[in-house]
Amino acid sequence: MAEAAHLTETASGRPTLFELIAVDGLFTSLHPAVQHICKMIVTRYPRTQFWLDQHFDELFLLANAFVQRHYLFTYAGSLAENFYGIKRTPLGDSGQDPRLKLSALKVYRSLLWLSGFPYIKTKLDKLFEDLEHEHAGGLTYQQGWRSRAHKLFLRLYPVLHAAYSFSIVLCYMAYMFERADHHSPLTWLSGVRLETLTGGDWQLIQERHAKLASWSRLRRLGWPAAVTLFSLHTTSRLLRHAMEVGSFFIQFLESWNSAGDRSARRLGQTEVPPPPAAQLAEVDGSGERRCPLCDKRRESEAVLAVSGHVFCHVCIFRYVSEEGRCPVTWYPATTDQIYKLYPPDS
C-alpha cells in the first residue's frame, strides 16, 4: 500500500513538508493510542493489571526502542518513516549509496532522539503538571534546596518548552523554502537527513523481506539467530499492516469517546464504584468524618473523581502523585481528577 504510493518519487528525492509532518504525527500518535488500549485493560482489571498503567512509559520505551532499532538497521529509517516511504541518509552523503544502510553510530544516535527524547519529555511534562498543581493548591512538602529547585523548574521549563516548539516552527519554515536539509532539530541532532525511497530501494527492501521470510535461508545462521530474525520480521510486518488498519480504528475510538451522547457510558470508562463503606466515612462517636488514608478528621476535604471517595487534600494528592490510583478502589487516577470540597459550614 505505502510502497505503491511512493514509487513515483520526485527527481531530487526530497520529501514534501506535508509528508514529514504526517510522519511526525503518526509517530507521536502511537504513544497515546497504545496507552488508551492499556487503560481499557487496567480499567477492566484494576487490581491485577495495575502495574501496566503504573509502568507504561518504561514498557513503551523498551518496546519502541526494540522496534525502531530493527527498522533503522534493516530499512535505514524509523517505523513511521518506512511506512511513508522515507529513509535516513547521513549528512554529507550524496544519497546514492545503494546499500540502504546506516552505520551503527548513526543508528544509536537516531535511536536516542527517536525513543529516549520523547520518554524524557513525557516525564518532564508530567513533573511540571504535578508541581504546578501542587503549588497552585498550596501544597509544599519539600523545604530548602529542593523547594528552590522546584520553583526554578516551574519558571524555566515553560521557556525551554516554548523555545523547542519555536525551533520546530523555524525548521519547518527553513525546510519549506529549501534553506535547510532537515525539518526538525531532532533529525539534525541525529546527524541525518530524510529522503524518499527510490525504486532501487524498494527492490532492495523486497529482497530483504524475501530473505527474512525464508526459513530455510535463516536456518543456516543457527537456531537462535534464525528465530530472532524471523520473529523480528514477522512483528515488523504485523505492525505495518496494523498501522494501515489501526490508524482508522484509533480515530474511530477517539470519535466514539468524544462525540455523541455525553450521558452515555464511554468506551473504556470506569464503572461507578459502590458507595463508601460506613467504616471509611464515619467511625468515632463524635460523628467526625475520617480520611481513609490518615484515619483522622478530614482537613481541607477533596474528592477523587474516579471513585467518589473523600480524603484530606494533602493525603490524597500525595498518594495519587506516588501511586497513580485510588487507595480504596484501585482505579487508575491522576492529580487532575482531585477536586477540593468547600462545605457550607467551612
C-alpha positions as CSV (number, residue, x, y, z in Angstrom):
1,M,0.0,0.0,0.0
2,A,2.6,2.5,1.1
3,E,5.1,1.1,-1.5
4,A,2.8,1.9,-4.4
5,A,2.1,5.4,-3.1
6,H,5.8,6.3,-3.2
7,L,7.1,4.6,-6.3
8,T,6.7,7.9,-8.1
9,E,9.3,9.9,-6.2
10,T,10.5,13.3,-7.1
11,A,13.7,13.8,-9.0
12,S,15.5,15.3,-6.0
13,G,14.3,12.6,-3.6
14,R,13.3,15.3,-1.1
15,P,10.1,14.6,0.8
16,T,7.5,17.3,1.0
17,L,6.9,19.1,4.3
18,F,3.4,17.5,4.4
19,E,4.8,14.0,4.2
20,L,7.2,14.8,7.1
21,I,4.5,16.3,9.2
22,A,2.5,13.1,8.6
23,V,5.5,11.1,9.7
24,D,5.8,13.1,12.9
25,G,2.1,12.9,13.6
26,L,2.0,9.1,13.1
27,F,4.9,8.6,15.5
28,T,3.5,10.9,18.2
29,S,0.1,9.2,18.0
30,L,1.5,5.8,18.7
31,H,2.1,6.5,22.4
32,P,-1.4,7.8,23.3
33,A,-3.0,5.1,21.1
34,V,-1.3,2.2,22.9
35,Q,-1.8,3.9,26.2
36,H,-5.5,4.2,25.6
37,I,-5.7,0.4,24.9
38,C,-3.7,-0.3,28.1
39,K,-6.0,1.9,30.2
40,M,-9.0,0.0,28.9
41,I,-7.3,-3.2,30.2
42,V,-6.4,-1.7,33.5
43,T,-9.9,-0.3,33.9
44,R,-11.4,-3.8,33.4
45,Y,-8.9,-5.5,35.8
46,P,-7.7,-2.7,38.1
47,R,-6.2,-5.0,40.8
48,T,-4.3,-7.5,38.7
49,Q,-3.2,-5.3,35.7
50,F,-2.5,-2.0,37.6
51,W,1.3,-2.4,37.0
52,L,0.6,-2.0,33.3
53,D,-0.6,1.6,33.8
54,Q,2.0,2.4,36.5
55,H,5.0,1.4,34.3
56,F,3.5,2.1,30.9
57,D,6.1,4.7,29.9
58,E,9.0,2.4,30.7
59,L,7.4,-0.5,28.9
60,F,6.6,1.6,25.8
61,L,10.2,2.9,25.8
62,L,11.6,-0.6,25.7
63,A,9.2,-1.8,23.0
64,N,9.6,1.3,20.9
65,A,13.4,1.2,21.1
66,F,13.4,-2.5,20.2
67,V,11.2,-2.0,17.1
68,Q,12.9,1.2,16.0
69,R,16.3,-0.4,16.2
70,H,15.2,-3.2,13.9
71,Y,13.8,-0.7,11.4
72,L,16.9,1.5,11.5
73,F,19.2,-1.4,10.9
74,T,17.1,-3.1,8.3
75,Y,15.4,-0.2,6.4
76,A,17.6,2.8,7.3
77,G,14.5,4.6,8.7
78,S,12.1,4.5,11.6
79,L,8.8,2.6,11.6
80,A,6.8,5.7,10.7
81,E,9.4,6.9,8.1
82,N,9.4,3.5,6.4
83,F,5.6,3.5,6.4
84,Y,5.6,6.7,4.3
85,G,8.4,5.6,2.1
86,I,11.2,7.7,3.6
87,K,14.8,6.8,4.5
88,R,17.6,8.3,6.6
89,T,20.8,9.4,4.9
90,P,23.8,10.7,6.8
91,L,24.6,14.4,6.5
92,G,27.3,15.0,3.9
93,D,26.4,11.8,2.0
94,S,25.3,12.1,-1.6
95,G,22.4,9.8,-1.0
96,Q,23.4,7.5,-3.9
97,D,24.6,4.6,-1.6
98,P,22.8,1.5,-2.9
99,R,23.2,-0.4,0.3
100,L,20.3,1.3,2.1
101,K,22.2,1.0,5.4
102,L,23.1,3.2,8.3
103,S,26.3,2.8,10.4
104,A,25.9,1.6,14.0
105,L,26.8,5.1,15.3
106,K,24.0,6.7,13.2
107,V,21.5,4.1,14.3
108,Y,22.1,4.5,18.0
109,R,22.3,8.3,17.7
110,S,18.9,8.2,15.9
111,L,17.5,5.8,18.5
112,L,18.5,8.3,21.2
113,W,16.3,11.0,19.7
114,L,13.5,8.7,18.5
115,S,13.0,6.8,21.8
116,G,14.9,8.4,24.6
117,F,14.0,12.1,24.0
118,P,10.2,11.5,23.8
119,Y,10.4,9.5,27.1
120,I,12.3,12.2,28.9
121,K,10.0,14.9,27.6
122,T,6.9,12.9,28.7
123,K,8.4,12.6,32.2
124,L,9.3,16.3,32.4
125,D,5.8,17.3,31.2
126,K,4.2,15.2,33.9
127,L,6.6,16.5,36.6
128,F,5.7,20.1,35.5
129,E,2.0,19.4,35.8
130,D,2.3,17.8,39.2
131,L,4.5,20.6,40.6
132,E,2.2,23.3,39.1
133,H,-0.8,21.6,40.6
134,E,1.0,21.2,43.9
135,H,2.0,24.9,44.2
136,A,-1.4,26.1,42.9
137,G,-3.1,24.2,45.7
138,G,-0.6,25.5,48.3
139,L,0.8,22.0,48.9
140,T,4.6,22.1,49.6
141,Y,6.3,19.1,51.0
142,Q,9.9,19.9,50.2
143,Q,12.0,22.5,52.1
144,G,15.4,24.0,51.4
145,W,17.2,23.4,48.1
146,R,14.5,21.0,46.8
147,S,11.8,23.6,47.1
148,R,14.0,26.2,45.4
149,A,14.8,23.7,42.6
150,H,11.1,23.1,42.1
151,K,10.4,26.8,41.8
152,L,13.3,27.2,39.3
153,F,12.0,24.3,37.3
154,L,8.5,25.8,37.2
155,R,9.9,29.1,35.8
156,L,12.4,27.6,33.3
157,Y,10.6,24.7,31.8
158,P,7.8,26.7,30.1
159,V,10.6,28.8,28.5
160,L,12.5,25.8,27.3
161,H,9.3,24.1,26.0
162,A,8.4,27.3,24.1
163,A,11.9,27.6,22.7
164,Y,11.8,23.9,21.5
165,S,8.4,24.5,19.8
166,F,9.7,27.7,18.2
167,S,12.7,25.8,16.9
168,I,10.4,23.3,15.2
169,V,8.5,26.1,13.5
170,L,11.7,27.7,12.3
171,C,12.9,24.3,10.9
172,Y,9.6,23.9,9.1
173,M,9.9,27.3,7.5
174,A,13.5,26.8,6.5
175,Y,12.8,23.4,5.0
176,M,9.7,24.6,3.2
177,F,11.8,27.4,1.5
178,E,14.7,24.9,0.9
179,R,17.0,26.7,3.3
180,A,17.7,23.6,5.3
181,D,18.1,19.8,4.7
182,H,16.2,18.9,7.9
183,H,12.7,19.7,9.0
184,S,13.2,19.1,12.7
185,P,16.0,19.8,15.2
186,L,15.9,16.1,16.2
187,T,16.9,14.9,12.7
188,W,19.8,17.4,12.7
189,L,20.9,16.2,16.1
190,S,20.8,12.6,14.8
191,G,23.2,13.6,12.0
192,V,20.9,12.5,9.2
193,R,18.5,14.0,6.6
194,L,15.3,12.4,5.2
195,E,14.9,11.3,1.6
196,T,12.3,9.4,-0.3
197,L,12.9,5.8,-1.1
198,T,13.8,5.2,-4.7
199,G,12.8,2.3,-6.9
200,G,16.1,0.6,-6.2
201,D,15.5,1.0,-2.5
202,W,12.1,-0.7,-2.7
203,Q,13.6,-3.5,-4.7
204,L,16.3,-4.0,-2.1
205,I,13.6,-4.0,0.7
206,Q,11.6,-6.7,-1.1
207,E,14.8,-8.8,-1.4
208,R,15.4,-8.4,2.3
209,H,11.8,-9.3,3.0
210,A,12.2,-12.5,1.0
211,K,15.4,-13.4,2.8
212,L,13.9,-12.8,6.2
213,A,10.7,-14.7,5.3
214,S,12.6,-17.7,4.1
215,W,13.0,-20.1,7.0
216,S,15.4,-22.3,5.0
217,R,17.8,-19.4,4.5
218,L,17.6,-18.2,8.1
219,R,18.2,-21.7,9.5
220,R,21.7,-21.7,8.1
221,L,22.6,-18.9,10.6
222,G,21.7,-21.2,13.5
223,W,18.5,-21.6,15.5
224,P,18.9,-18.6,17.9
225,A,19.7,-16.2,15.1
226,A,17.0,-17.7,12.9
227,V,14.3,-17.5,15.5
228,T,15.2,-13.9,16.4
229,L,15.3,-12.6,12.9
230,F,12.2,-14.4,11.9
231,S,10.3,-13.0,14.9
232,L,11.5,-9.5,14.3
233,H,10.5,-9.7,10.6
234,T,7.1,-11.1,11.4
235,T,6.5,-8.5,14.1
236,S,7.5,-5.6,11.8
237,R,5.2,-6.8,9.1
238,L,2.3,-7.2,11.5
239,L,3.0,-3.7,12.8
240,R,3.0,-2.3,9.3
241,H,-0.4,-3.9,8.5
242,A,-1.7,-2.9,11.9
243,M,-0.8,0.7,11.3
244,E,-2.6,0.7,8.0
245,V,-5.8,-0.6,9.5
246,G,-5.3,0.7,13.1
247,S,-5.0,4.4,12.1
248,F,-8.7,4.3,11.2
249,F,-9.6,2.2,14.2
250,I,-7.9,4.6,16.7
251,Q,-9.6,7.6,15.1
252,F,-12.9,5.7,15.4
253,L,-12.2,5.2,19.1
254,E,-11.4,8.8,19.6
255,S,-14.6,9.9,17.9
256,W,-16.6,7.4,19.9
257,N,-15.3,8.8,23.2
258,S,-15.6,12.5,22.2
259,A,-18.8,12.6,20.2
260,G,-22.4,11.6,20.7
261,D,-24.4,11.5,23.9
262,R,-22.4,12.8,26.8
263,S,-24.6,10.9,29.3
264,A,-23.9,7.6,27.6
265,R,-21.2,5.4,29.1
266,R,-18.0,5.8,27.1
267,L,-15.8,3.1,25.8
268,G,-13.2,2.3,28.5
269,Q,-14.8,4.4,31.2
270,T,-14.6,3.0,34.7
271,E,-17.8,1.6,36.2
272,V,-19.4,3.6,39.0
273,P,-18.0,2.2,42.3
274,P,-20.2,1.2,45.2
275,P,-20.8,3.7,48.0
276,P,-18.0,4.1,50.5
277,A,-18.2,1.7,53.4
278,A,-19.5,3.1,56.6
279,Q,-16.3,2.5,58.5
280,L,-14.4,4.5,55.9
281,A,-16.5,7.7,56.3
282,E,-17.8,7.8,59.9
283,V,-16.2,6.0,62.7
284,D,-15.8,7.7,66.0
285,G,-18.6,8.6,68.4
286,S,-18.4,12.3,67.7
287,G,-19.6,11.7,64.1
288,E,-16.5,13.2,62.6
289,R,-15.8,12.1,59.1
290,R,-12.4,10.5,58.8
291,C,-9.9,10.3,56.0
292,P,-9.4,6.7,54.7
293,L,-5.6,7.3,54.4
294,C,-4.6,9.0,57.7
295,D,-7.6,7.8,59.7
296,K,-8.0,11.3,61.2
297,R,-10.6,14.0,60.9
298,R,-10.5,15.2,57.3
299,E,-8.8,18.6,56.8
300,S,-9.3,20.6,53.6
301,E,-11.5,17.9,52.1
302,A,-11.1,16.7,48.5
303,V,-12.9,14.2,46.4
304,L,-11.3,11.8,43.9
305,A,-13.5,11.9,40.8
306,V,-12.8,8.3,39.6
307,S,-14.2,6.7,42.8
308,G,-16.1,9.4,44.7
309,H,-14.3,8.9,47.9
310,V,-13.4,11.9,50.0
311,F,-10.0,12.4,51.7
312,C,-7.8,15.1,53.1
313,H,-6.5,17.1,50.2
314,V,-2.9,16.7,51.3
315,C,-3.3,12.9,51.8
316,I,-4.9,12.1,48.5
317,F,-2.7,14.4,46.5
318,R,0.4,12.8,47.9
319,Y,-0.9,9.3,47.4
320,V,-2.1,9.8,43.8
321,S,1.2,11.5,42.9
322,E,3.1,8.5,44.1
323,E,0.8,5.6,43.3
324,G,-1.4,6.8,40.5
325,R,-4.5,5.1,41.7
326,C,-7.4,5.4,44.1
327,P,-6.4,3.9,47.5
328,V,-9.8,2.4,48.0
329,T,-11.0,1.1,44.6
330,W,-7.6,0.9,42.9
331,Y,-8.9,2.6,39.8
332,P,-6.2,4.5,37.8
333,A,-6.2,8.2,38.8
334,T,-4.2,11.4,38.2
335,T,-3.9,14.5,40.3
336,D,-6.1,16.3,37.7
337,Q,-9.0,14.2,39.0
338,I,-8.8,15.6,42.5
339,Y,-11.3,18.3,43.4
340,K,-11.4,20.3,46.6
341,L,-14.6,20.5,48.5
342,Y,-16.0,23.5,50.3
343,P,-18.7,22.5,52.8
344,P,-21.2,25.2,53.8
345,D,-20.0,25.2,57.4
346,S,-16.3,25.7,56.4
